[in-house]
Amino acid sequence: MTKMLNRVPEVTAVFWIIKVLATTVGETGADFLNMDMKFGLSNTSYIMSGVLLILLLNQLRLKRYVPVSYWLVVVMTSVVGTLITDRLVDDLGVKMATITIVFSIVLSAIFGLWYTSEKTLAMHSIDTAKREIFYWVAILFTFALGTATGDLFAETFKLGYTQATLIFGVLIALVAVSYYYLRMNTVLAFWIAYILTRPLGAATGDLLSQPVKNGGFGFGTVGTSMLFLSIIASLIIYLSFKQKRQVNA
C-alpha cells in the first residue's frame, strides 16, 4: 500500500476552534440554503453533496496536508451531514431518537471496519488513501450523528438550545479532564471529543441563529454563518502561512 505524508492537521487548540466553528456553520449554512434561499431540502442536499464530492476528490489527490483543502472539506461535510439528518426527519419522518441510535451503530461499525483493516484509528496515521477514505466517511457520520443528538436534546427532550449547549460543553470538558489527568487513551479521547463537538456546534448554531421566541438569540442564519466563516477563513490563512514558514525553515 502506498504511503504518503500525513494529510490531516496536528491536533491543537486551533484545530478544535475551527472544528467547533465549522460544525456551527454546517447547522446554520444548511438552514440558510434550505429556508432563507428557499432551495428546499432536496435541492440543497443534491447541490451540497456535489460540491462535497468535488472538494473531497481534490483532497484525496493531494500528497500532504493543505489547510485550505482540508478545512473546506470539513465545512462542507458538516453541511452535508446536517442535511442527511434533516432529510430523514423532515422528508421521511424518522424520529430523532431513532436516527441517533442508528447512526451510533453505523459509526461504530465504520470504526470497527477501519480498525480491523488498518489496526489503528489514530489521527496521525492518515497516510494512505484507504485510511483517508475511512477517515472522511467516519467524519461524515460524526456530523450526521451530532446533528441528530444536538436536536434530540434541544428539541425532542425540550431542554432548549442554551441547556443543550451547556450539556455538550460539560461533556467535552469531562473528556479533556479524563485525557489530561486520568490518562484516557489518546485516540479514544480524540474521537469522543470529535463526536461531541458536533452536537455542541449544532446547539450553538441554533442558539445563535434561531428567533428569540424559539429560545435563540435571533442573530439569524446569515449573520451567524458569515461571522463564523470569517473567523474560520482567518484561522486557515494563519495556518497556511505557518505551514509555509515551517516548510521554508
N, C-alpha and C positions, 0 to 999 in steps of 0.2 A: 504494500500500500504506500502511495507517495506521501512523504512527509513535507509539510510546508511550515512557514513561520506561523506563530500563533496569530490568529486573525480576530481575536476579541481583546477588549481592553483590560488593563490592570484594574483590579477591584479596589477603588479608592473612594474617598468621600465624594469626589466629583462624579464618579460613576453612579453612586446611589442618588445623588441630587438629580442628575439628568434622568435616571430611570424613573423616579417618582414624578418628575415633571412630564416625562413622556407618557406615562400612564394616565395622567390627568388630561393631557392633550388628546389622548385616544378617546376618552369619555366625551369631552366637550366637542372635539372635532367631528366625531361621528354624529352627535346630536345636531351640530351646526349644519352639516351637509344634508342630513335626513330631514330636519324640521325647518330650519331657517332658510336654507336654499331650496327646500321642497323637492329634493331629488327623489325622496322615497327610500325606504329601506332596501328594496331590491336593487334599484339603480345604483344607489350609493355603494352597496356591497359589491356589485359587479365591477364598478369603476375602481374602487379602492383595492380590490383583490388583484385586478390587472396591474395597477401601479406597484403593489407589493411584489408581484411576481417579477416585474422588470427590475426593481431595485434588488431583489434577492438574487436574481441571475447575475447581476453586476457584482454583488458582494461575493458570490461563490467563485467568480473568475479571478478575484484578487489573490495575491500571494502573501499579503501581510495585512495587519490591522490598519485601516484607514478610517479615522474618526467620522468624517462626513458620511461615508457609505454605511458604516456600521450603525450609526445613530439614526440615519434616515430609515433604515430597515426596522429598527426598534420602534420608532414612532409610528410607522405605517402598520407594523404588526400589532401595535396597540389599538389602532383604529379598527383594523380588520377583526381582531379578537373581540372587541366590543360589539361590532356588527353581527358576528356569529351568534353571540348570546342574545342580542336584541331581536334578531330574526326568529330564533327559536321561541322566544317569549311572545312577540307581537304577531308573527305570521302563523306560527304553529300552535300557540297556546300552551307551550310546555311550562310547567311550574318552575320557579326559580330554584326551589329546593332540589327538584329532580335534576336540573341542569348542573347544580353544584356537585351532587353525588356522582353523576355520570362523568363529568369532566375530571373529577378527582380520580376516578377509576382509570379513565383514559390516560391521564397524565402519569399515574403510577405505572401503567403498562408501558408507556413510552420510556420512562426511566428504567424499567426492568429490561426492556429490549436493548436499550442503549448500553446498560452496564453488562448485560450478557454478551453483547457483541464486542465491546471495547474495554471492558474491565475497569472503567473509570467514568466518573461523571464530572471530573474536575474542570473548572473554568480554564485553567492554564494549559489543558491538554487538547484544546480545539486546534489540532494541527494536521488534520486530514479532511478531505471533502466529506467523507462519510460521517465523521464526528460533527462537522459543522451542520450537516443536514439534520442529524438528531437534535443538535442544539437549537436550531431555529424552529423545528416542529414543537419541541418542548416549550420554547418561549411563546409560541402562538397559543398553546393551550393554557399556559400560565395566565395569559391575558384574558382569554375567554372565561377561564375559571374564576379569576379575580373579579371580573365584571359581575358575574353571577353572584359571587359571595358578597361583594360590596352591596349590591342591590338587595340581596336576601336580608342582610342585617338592617339596612337603612329603610327599606320599603316593606318587605314582607313581614319582618319582625317589628316594623313600625318604631324602630329606635331613633329614626331621624338621621340626617347626614352628619350633624355635629357629633352625636354619640358614636356613630359608626366609625367616623374618622379617629376619634379618641381610642376606641377599642383596638383598631388595627395598629395605631401608633404605639399603644402599650404592648401589644403582642410583638411588634418588631423590636421594641426596647428590651423585652424579655429574651429574645433571640440574641441580641447583642450582648446582654449580660451573661447569658449562658456560654457564648463563644469566648468572651474575653476573660471571664472569671471562673467558669465551670468546665472549661476545656471541651466544649461541644465540637464535634468533628467539623472541620472547615468546610468541606463540600456540603454536608447536611445543613449547616448554618446558612451557607450561601443560598441554596435553593429554597429553604423555608422563607428566608428574608425576601428572595426574589418573588416568590408567590404572594407573600403578604403585602408587598409594596403595590401590587396591582389593585386589590380592593381598597387600600389606603388612597391610591390615586383616583380611583373611581368615585369614592365617597367624597374626597376633597373636590374633585371636579364638579360634582353635583352640588356640594355645599356652596361653592363659589358662584356657580352659574345659574342655579335654579332661582325662581322668584321668591321673594321674602314670604309670600303667602304659602309657599310649599316647603318652607323651612330652610331656604337658601339665603345667600347674601345678595342675590339679584344682580351680579355683575354681567350675566349673560354669557352665552357660549362664545360669542365673537371676542369680547373683551378678555375673557379668561384664556382662550386659545392663543390670542395674539401676545398677551403678556408672557405666557409660559414658553411659547415658541421663540420669543425674543431672547429669553434667558437661556434656553437650550442652544440657540444659534451662537450666542456669545460664548458659552462654555465650550462648544465644539470648535470655535475659532481658536480659543485658548489652547485646547488640546492639540489642535493641528500645528500651531506654532511651537508648542512644547515638544511634540514629536519631531518636528523639523530640526529644532536645535539639538536634540539628542542624536539624530542621525548625522548631523554635520559636526558634532563634537569630536 
